[in-house]
Amino acid sequence: MLGETEEDQKIFLKTGDKLTLVCGENPAKRTKCSKRNMKISVKQCKSFNNVNVGSYIFFDMGSIRAEILQVDEFQVVCEAQNEGPIYEN
């Protein structure tokens, strides 16, 4: 489940946009996503230890696909493969 976005807005991802997901347990969890700062927390996430580069994350009931480009224990950088909105929670 995604964390809060700035001003409860939806974020419209375009193909090629980069998004950083941050574990909710990490101190950076307070980071809010905005159109300029594509970083958002993932609620109830303790680590990304089981996530692999080259795999995919799906948003909005599977309608948006993002390829994982970089992984460390507490954050994942991914790139949108198609367009669409993402929402908090």
C-alpha atoms as one frame of an Amber mdcrd trajectory, in Angstrom:
protein
   0.000   0.000   0.000   1.451   3.363  -0.998   1.869   6.167   1.513   0.706
   9.750   1.330   1.035  11.987  -1.680   1.407  15.749  -1.444  -2.002  17.353
  -0.816  -3.754  13.987  -1.323  -3.277  14.307  -5.075  -2.992  11.549  -7.620
   0.307  11.283  -9.441   0.098  10.681 -13.184   3.001   8.525 -14.331   4.172
   8.791 -17.913   6.132   6.111 -19.732   9.786   6.469 -18.719   9.111   8.335
 -15.456  11.275   7.194 -12.559   9.694   6.560  -9.154  11.516   5.759  -5.924
   9.682   3.582  -3.410  10.882   3.825   0.191  10.116   1.312   2.951   7.641
   2.674   5.476   9.865   1.560   8.366  12.768   3.648   7.052  13.266   7.171
   8.462  12.559   8.545   4.975   8.978   7.293   5.297   7.794  10.834   5.903
   8.740  11.769   2.344   5.681  12.700   0.318   5.398  12.202  -3.403   4.700
  15.128  -5.664   4.950  15.702  -9.384   8.459  17.046  -8.861   9.602  14.554
  -6.208   8.684  11.079  -7.428   9.397   9.369  -4.112   6.757   7.666  -2.034
   6.691   5.374   0.972   5.301   1.855   0.968   3.253   1.145   4.078   3.950
  -1.999   6.105   7.247  -2.596   4.290  10.230  -3.663   6.378  12.790  -4.078
   3.576  13.214  -4.745  -0.129  15.635  -7.660   0.420  13.546 -10.025  -1.744
  13.166  -7.620  -4.704  15.265  -8.101  -7.849  16.464  -5.717 -10.549  14.613
  -6.452 -13.799  11.393  -7.582 -12.129   8.202  -5.501 -12.135   5.976  -3.653
  -9.690   2.324  -3.133 -10.565   0.133  -0.210  -9.480  -3.590   0.545  -9.736
  -4.820  -3.056  -9.705  -2.167  -4.073 -12.241  -2.924  -1.458 -14.890   0.453
   0.315 -14.488   3.716  -1.601 -14.741   7.113  -0.344 -13.597  10.438  -2.108
 -14.111  12.815  -2.224 -11.141  16.123  -0.534 -11.996  17.898  -0.297  -8.622
  17.377  -1.950  -5.264  18.832  -1.527  -1.818  17.483  -2.645   1.525  15.182
   0.347   2.029  14.400   1.733  -1.413  13.648   0.692  -4.978  13.974   2.835
  -8.100  11.626   1.836 -10.906  10.658   3.140 -14.348   7.070   3.329 -15.587
   6.439   1.131 -18.633   3.053   2.683 -19.380   0.977   5.689 -18.333  -1.644
   6.154 -15.660  -2.437   7.624 -12.249  -1.304   6.291  -8.896  -2.995   7.223
  -5.652  -2.065   7.138  -2.009  -3.289   4.189   0.029
